[in-house]
Amino acid sequence: MYSIHTHTSMSLSGHVTIQTTTLRNTVAERTWSRSLRVPSELELDESLAIRIYRAATDCVIDECMRPGLF
């Protein structure tokens, strides 16, 4: 059985990192990580943080689910 675990972190300097790991029967098989920076002129409010999280997570999940990976 496969599962996908995603971890998101955000630093005070505006860096958002999304790390996704695919597991097979609880054993990690592959890990992807994406990092992006929020421009300093933007105010990082909850709405922007949610949009960044969704965009970055979608990018990583799309890469995980490429045909032929499993």
C-alpha positions in Angstrom: 0.0 0.0 0.0 1.3 3.5 -0.9 0.7 6.7 1.0 1.9 10.2 0.5 3.0 12.4 3.5 3.4 16.2 3.1 5.1 18.5 5.5 5.1 22.3 5.2 7.2 24.8 7.0 7.5 28.6 6.7 10.4 30.7 8.1 10.1 34.2 9.4 12.1 35.4 6.4 9.3 34.3 4.1 10.7 31.0 2.8 8.1 28.2 2.4 9.3 24.6 2.1 7.1 21.7 1.1 8.5 18.2 1.6 6.6 15.2 0.3 7.5 11.6 0.9 6.0 8.6 -0.7 5.8 5.5 1.5 5.2 1.9 0.6 4.0 -0.2 3.5 5.4 2.5 5.9 8.9 2.5 4.3 9.9 5.8 2.7 10.7 5.3 -1.0 11.2 8.8 -2.4 11.2 12.4 -1.1 10.6 15.6 -3.0 11.2 19.1 -1.6 10.2 22.5 -3.0 11.1 25.8 -1.6 9.9 29.3 -2.6 10.3 32.8 -1.3 7.5 35.2 -0.6 8.5 38.7 -1.9 9.2 41.0 1.0 6.8 43.7 -0.4 3.9 41.3 0.1 2.3 41.1 3.5 2.2 37.5 4.5 -1.3 37.1 5.8 -3.3 33.9 6.3 -4.9 34.1 2.8 -1.6 34.4 1.0 0.0 31.7 3.1 -2.9 29.3 2.2 -2.5 30.1 -1.5 1.3 29.5 -1.4 0.7 26.2 0.5 -1.8 25.0 -2.1 0.3 26.0 -5.1 3.5 24.4 -3.7 1.7 21.3 -2.5 0.0 20.8 -5.9 3.4 21.1 -7.6 5.0 18.4 -5.4 1.9 16.1 -5.6 1.9 16.5 -9.4 5.5 15.4 -9.5 4.8 12.5 -7.2 1.9 11.2 -9.3 3.8 11.2 -12.6 2.8 8.1 -14.7 5.2 5.3 -14.2 6.3 6.3 -10.7 4.5 3.4 -9.1 
